[in-house]
Amino acid sequence: MDYLKLIREKDLQQLVINRQAQRPVQGTAKEIKFKPVVKLHIPYTYCLWLLSELDEDGIAFGLCQIHCAELGSVWLDELLDLDIDGLKVVQDIAFQPTMTIGDYAKKANRNGGLLLL
C-alpha cells in the first residue's frame, strides 16, 4: 500500500466511496458514470491516469494512457515504479474534471487514441 503516498487522503477516500457505490450496479443499466477524482501523470509526457474508483487491493479504475488511452484498471503500486528519465508519477492537484471518464475516453478516441489535456 505504498500508493497511499501518491494520492491525497481525501481523494483516496472518494475513490473508495465511488467503488463501493459502483459495485452493486456494475454491468447494469444503472452503472454510475463518474467524473475522475484523480489525475496522475508523468510530467512532460503523455502518460496519465484519470481515476474514478479504487478497490481494497489498490486496483483503480479509470482512463489509463501510456501509448494510447483506454478504459481499464491499474494497480497503483505499479505506478510508483514507473520512471521515465528520472520523472515519476505525481498527482495533479490542480486538475478539475469537466466530463465523465467515458467522455474523456471518447475525446481520446477522436484524437487518435491520445487524451490531450
C-alpha positions in Angstrom: 0.0 0.0 0.0 2.8 2.3 -0.8 0.4 4.1 -3.2 -1.0 5.9 -0.2 1.9 8.4 -0.6 0.9 9.0 -4.2 -2.7 10.3 -3.7 -4.1 12.8 -1.2 -6.1 11.2 1.6 -9.4 13.0 0.7 -9.1 11.8 -2.9 -8.3 8.2 -1.8 -11.4 8.3 0.4 -13.6 9.5 -2.6 -12.1 6.8 -4.9 -13.1 4.1 -2.3 -16.6 5.6 -1.8 -17.1 5.6 -5.6 -16.1 1.9 -5.8 -18.5 0.9 -3.1 -21.3 2.8 -4.8 -20.5 1.2 -8.2 -20.1 -2.4 -7.0 -23.8 -3.3 -6.7 -24.7 -1.7 -10.1 -21.6 -2.6 -12.1 -22.5 -4.1 -15.5 -26.1 -3.0 -15.4 -28.1 -0.1 -16.9 -27.7 1.7 -13.5 -23.9 1.7 -13.7 -22.7 5.1 -12.4 -20.8 7.3 -14.8 -18.3 9.1 -12.6 -16.1 12.1 -13.3 -12.5 11.4 -12.4 -11.4 12.0 -8.9 -7.7 12.0 -9.5 -5.3 12.8 -12.3 -2.0 11.1 -12.1 0.7 11.8 -14.7 4.4 11.8 -15.5 5.2 15.4 -16.2 6.3 16.3 -19.8 5.0 13.0 -21.2 1.6 11.7 -22.5 1.5 9.2 -19.6 -1.6 9.9 -17.5 -4.3 8.2 -15.5 -7.7 9.7 -14.8 -9.1 7.6 -11.9 -12.6 7.3 -10.5 -12.6 4.2 -8.3 -10.3 2.2 -6.0 -10.8 -1.2 -4.5 -9.4 -2.7 -1.3 -6.5 -4.3 -3.2 -5.2 -1.0 -4.5 -6.6 -1.5 -8.0 -8.0 1.7 -9.5 -10.4 2.1 -12.5 -10.3 4.9 -15.0 -8.8 6.1 -18.2 -5.2 4.9 -18.5 -2.8 6.3 -21.1 0.7 5.2 -21.8 0.8 4.5 -25.6 -2.9 5.1 -26.1 -5.8 5.9 -23.9 -8.1 3.1 -22.8 -10.6 2.4 -20.0 -9.3 -0.1 -17.6 -7.7 -0.9 -14.3 -4.3 -0.2 -12.9 -2.6 -1.4 -9.8 -1.4 1.8 -8.1 1.7 0.2 -6.5 3.0 -0.4 -10.1 2.7 3.3 -10.9 5.2 4.0 -8.1 7.8 2.0 -10.0 7.4 3.9 -13.3 10.3 6.2 -14.1 11.0 8.0 -17.4 14.4 9.7 -17.4 14.1 10.3 -13.7 10.5 11.6 -13.9 8.0 9.8 -11.6 4.2 9.6 -11.4 2.7 12.5 -9.5 -0.8 13.7 -8.7 -2.0 16.9 -10.4 -3.8 18.5 -7.5 -5.0 21.4 -9.7 -7.0 19.1 -12.0 -10.7 19.9 -12.2 -12.7 17.3 -14.1 -15.3 18.6 -16.6 -16.5 15.3 -18.0 -17.1 11.7 -17.1 -14.4 9.1 -17.5 -16.4 7.8 -20.6 -16.5 11.3 -22.1 -12.7 11.7 -21.7 -12.3 8.3 -23.4 -14.4 9.4 -26.4 -12.3 12.6 -26.6 -9.2 10.5 -26.7 -10.6 8.3 -29.5 -11.3 11.5 -31.5 -7.6 12.4 -31.0 -6.3 9.2 -32.4 -6.1 7.4 -29.0 -4.4 10.1 -27.0 -6.1 12.3 -24.4 -4.6 15.7 -24.6 -5.4 17.9 -21.6 
